[in-house]
């Protein structure tokens, strides 16, 4: 039995798949690589058949990312499991390093690490997340999904307790999966990059670029499903309100940033959608946002971004650092 199974779901992106597979091989010594072709309509099958040492499955109809990952999960045999997007890159020896952490902490269900974001033109940003909480992270995960999906290595033994990925909630299925695990088990983290994380754009075929739709689905899922989780349902009203308040604050700030960045890039249709969604949210969260964004350092950062030549991603990172510094003061 292999030590770790690397599950790569793919759909119509054969040009990057060999690089992802090669990176997985360099990341661990005892691995199996399972590629699930989610009903691609191009040369994906022939590309996979030309690559030795992988297990290839093809879905007859499109399952979505979660459904394809579930096929790989059921077919896999490793003691540990990780997902890898077909255009992401695992860093050398990273799987072995994470497995060692899990073997040193048998109570932990999974370990995650940082991801280095990379734009479509190859520019790389600062590793995310800048801080990696560990232990009991259930309540933090309810607030926001700070875990890069491809950075996680989890134990196969937890799957019977929590079930498979939910393929009815595309684009947030990984967040839901980590929350369900974190409700029952502690997590470990390493504050070092383990993957190169390809960033999506509205023009790409990746499913995570439509921010407004993702936020709307996340809000519904929190209210309809996360509130039913036993640990949430039995918590004090104070803890429940705090979790929803913190989640809402994160959503409001994210939409505000999307509105600002859309205007700056002259993407006015997207900015309008973000602004409309923003104005429909809780008034208290909006008021809190205005109070925080009116801080002199925040205004200064936004003005510099509007008038400067620096990349928007760099500005966003700088802005988030300022916001983080303020919350610690």
Residue pairs with C-beta under 8 A, 6 or more apart in sequence:
1 77
1 78
1 79
2 30
2 31
2 32
2 77
2 78
2 79
3 28
3 29
3 30
3 31
3 78
3 79
3 80
3 99
4 28
4 30
4 31
4 32
4 78
4 79
4 80
4 81
4 82
4 95
4 99
4 153
5 31
5 32
5 33
5 34
5 72
5 76
5 77
5 78
5 80
5 81
5 82
5 156
6 24
6 27
6 28
6 31
6 32
6 33
6 34
6 82
6 83
6 84
6 90
6 95
7 34
7 36
7 69
7 72
7 73
7 76
7 81
7 82
7 83
7 84
8 17
8 20
8 21
8 24
8 33
8 34
8 35
8 36
8 72
8 83
8 84
8 85
8 86
9 36
9 38
9 65
9 68
9 69
9 72
9 83
9 85
9 86
10 17
10 35
10 36
10 37
10 38
10 40
10 44
10 68
10 86
11 37
11 38
11 39
11 40
11 44
11 62
11 68
11 86
11 205
12 40
12 41
12 42
12 44
12 205
13 44
13 86
13 87
13 205
14 40
14 42
14 43
14 44
14 47
16 86
16 87
16 198
17 35
17 44
17 47
17 48
17 86
18 47
18 51
19 89
20 84
20 85
20 86
20 87
20 88
20 89
20 90
21 33
21 35
21 51
21 54
23 84
23 88
23 89
23 90
23 91
23 92
24 31
24 33
24 84
24 90
24 95
25 31
25 33
25 53
26 90
26 92
26 93
27 90
27 91
27 92
27 93
27 94
27 95
27 96
27 194
28 93
28 94
28 95
28 96
28 99
29 96
31 78
31 95
32 55
32 76
32 77
32 78
33 53
33 54
33 55
34 54
34 55
34 56
34 57
34 72
34 75
34 76
35 48
35 54
35 55
35 56
35 57
35 72
36 57
36 58
36 59
36 68
36 69
36 71
36 72
37 44
37 45
37 48
37 56
37 57
37 58
37 59
38 59
38 62
38 63
38 64
38 65
38 67
38 68
39 58
39 59
39 60
39 61
39 62
39 63
40 58
45 56
45 58
48 54
48 56
49 56
55 75
57 71
57 72
57 75
59 67
59 68
59 71
63 70
63 71
63 167
64 167
64 170
65 170
65 173
65 207
66 165
66 166
66 167
66 169
66 170
66 173
66 174
67 165
67 167
69 83
69 165
70 164
70 165
70 167
73 81
73 159
73 164
73 165
74 164
76 156
78 156
79 155
79 156
80 99
80 102
80 153
80 154
80 155
80 156
81 153
81 154
81 155
81 156
82 95
82 150
82 152
82 153
82 154
83 149
83 150
83 152
83 174
84 90
84 150
84 195
85 149
85 150
85 198
85 206
87 198
87 206
88 150
88 195
88 196
88 197
88 198
89 195
89 196
90 150
90 194
90 195
91 193
91 194
91 195
91 196
94 113
94 194
94 195
95 153
95 194
97 190
97 192
97 194
98 111
98 113
98 153
98 190
98 194
99 153
101 108
101 111
101 188
101 190
102 108
102 110
102 111
102 153
102 155
102 188
105 111
105 186
105 188
107 185
107 186
108 134
108 185
108 186
108 187
108 188
109 154
109 155
109 158
109 181
109 182
109 184
109 185
109 186
109 187
110 152
110 153
110 154
110 155
110 158
110 178
110 181
110 185
110 187
110 188
111 152
111 153
111 154
111 187
111 188
111 189
111 190
112 132
112 147
112 148
112 151
112 152
112 153
112 187
112 188
112 189
112 190
113 132
113 148
113 151
113 189
113 190
113 191
113 192
113 193
113 194
113 195
114 127
114 128
114 129
114 132
114 148
114 151
114 190
114 191
114 192
114 193
114 194
115 127
115 128
115 148
115 150
115 151
115 193
115 194
115 195
115 196
115 197
116 124
116 125
116 126
116 127
116 128
116 193
116 195
116 196
116 197
117 124
117 125
117 126
117 128
117 197
117 199
117 313
118 124
118 125
118 196
118 197
118 198
118 199
119 125
119 199
119 313
120 198
120 199
120 201
120 204
123 311
123 313
124 196
125 313
125 314
125 317
126 317
127 192
127 193
128 148
128 197
129 146
129 147
129 148
130 324
131 191
132 189
132 190
132 191
133 140
133 146
133 189
134 186
134 187
134 188
134 189
135 186
135 187
136 182
136 186
137 182
137 186
137 187
138 179
138 182
138 183
138 231
139 239
139 243
140 146
141 147
141 175
141 178
141 179
141 182
142 179
142 222
142 226
142 232
142 243
142 246
142 247
143 243
143 246
143 247
143 250
144 247
144 250
145 172
145 174
145 175
145 178
147 174
147 175
147 178
148 195
148 197
149 174
150 195
150 197
151 194
151 195
152 178
154 181
158 181
158 184
158 185
161 184
162 177
162 180
162 181
162 184
163 180
165 173
165 174
165 176
165 177
166 173
166 176
166 177
167 173
169 176
169 217
169 221
170 207
171 207
171 208
171 210
171 213
171 214
171 217
172 214
172 217
172 218
172 221
175 218
176 221
176 225
179 226
179 229
180 229
181 187
183 229
183 230
183 231
183 232
198 206
200 206
200 207
200 208
200 209
201 209
202 209
202 210
202 270
208 214
211 254
211 255
211 258
211 274
212 255
212 258
212 273
212 274
212 277
215 251
215 254
215 255
215 277
216 277
218 251
219 247
219 251
222 244
222 247
226 232
227 233
227 240
232 240
232 243
235 243
245 285
248 281
248 282
248 285
249 285
249 288
249 289
251 281
251 285
252 278
252 281
252 282
252 285
252 286
252 288
252 289
253 289
253 292
253 323
255 274
255 275
255 277
255 278
255 281
256 274
256 278
256 289
256 293
257 316
257 319
258 270
258 271
258 274
259 271
259 274
259 275
259 278
260 271
260 302
261 271
261 312
261 316
262 268
262 270
262 271
262 272
262 274
263 271
264 305
264 306
264 312
265 312
278 286
279 286
292 298
292 323
292 326
293 299
293 302
295 326
297 322
297 326
298 319
298 322
298 323
298 326
301 315
301 318
301 319
301 322
302 319
304 310
304 315
305 312
305 315
305 319
308 315
